[in-house]
Amino acid sequence: MDRTKRLDRARFLVQSMLLVGFVVVPLAVFLWVATPGFMGPQPWWEPYVPLVGIGGIVVGNVWLYRLARPRPEPEEALWRYRDQD
């Protein structure tokens, strides 16, 4: 498999993971709000537990977005430390 096919495959996988990540955030928020007893009395720390999970998803999406960009620095070589054939 040559380099172009590998990069195309990797880009497709990263973009599909990014799509899944963007679908998961609204789903997680919906499930958090739709839980039974959401508006009832809760300990002070309980509302923050789902926020930590949603925050992790958002950080992961930002990282995946960074990976999904085709050429973040166009003037730089993609494989800086790899031997050029």
ZIZI-V598098 format. One record per residue. RES is the residue in three letters. OMEGA is omega in radians with two decimals (none if undefined). D_LAST is the distance of its C-alpha to the last C-alpha in Angstrom with 2 decimals. Layout:
BEGIN
res: {RES	RES}
omega: {OMEGA	OMEGA}
d_last: {D_LAST	D_LAST}
END
This chain:
BEGIN
res: {MET	ASP	ARG	THR	LYS	ARG	LEU	ASP	ARG	ALA	ARG	PHE	LEU	VAL	GLN	SER	MET	LEU	LEU	VAL	GLY	PHE	VAL	VAL	VAL	PRO	LEU	ALA	VAL	PHE	LEU	TRP	VAL	ALA	THR	PRO	GLY	PHE	MET	GLY	PRO	GLN	PRO	TRP	TRP	GLU	PRO	TYR	VAL	PRO	LEU	VAL	GLY	ILE	GLY	GLY	ILE	VAL	VAL	GLY	ASN	VAL	TRP	LEU	TYR	ARG	LEU	ALA	ARG	PRO	ARG	PRO	GLU	PRO	GLU	GLU	ALA	LEU	TRP	ARG	TYR	ARG	ASP	GLN	ASP}
omega: {-3.10	-3.00	-3.10	3.12	3.11	3.13	3.09	3.13	3.12	3.13	3.10	-3.14	3.14	-3.14	3.09	3.06	3.10	3.09	3.10	3.12	3.12	3.09	-3.07	-3.10	3.11	3.11	3.13	3.11	3.12	-3.14	3.11	-3.12	-3.05	3.13	3.10	3.12	-3.11	-3.09	-3.11	3.12	-3.11	2.98	-3.05	-3.05	-3.02	3.13	-3.08	-3.11	3.10	3.13	3.09	3.11	3.12	3.07	3.08	3.10	-3.13	3.10	3.09	3.11	3.10	3.13	3.11	3.08	3.10	3.11	-3.05	3.13	-3.05	3.10	-3.09	3.14	-3.02	-3.12	-3.13	3.06	3.14	-3.09	-3.04	-3.01	3.13	3.13	3.11	-3.14	none}
d_last: {16.16	13.22	12.19	14.80	17.54	17.03	17.24	20.22	21.88	21.49	22.90	25.75	26.60	26.70	28.83	31.14	31.65	32.41	34.96	36.58	36.76	38.55	40.97	41.77	43.03	45.97	46.70	46.93	49.17	51.36	51.76	52.64	55.30	56.59	57.35	61.04	62.79	60.27	63.10	65.29	65.71	62.64	61.83	60.30	56.83	56.50	55.29	52.37	50.88	49.52	48.35	46.09	44.54	44.18	42.65	40.03	39.23	38.94	36.62	34.42	34.44	33.44	30.50	29.46	29.91	27.52	24.90	25.81	25.02	22.05	20.70	22.95	21.52	20.18	19.24	17.08	13.57	14.10	11.68	12.67	12.31	9.20	6.31	3.80	0.00}
END
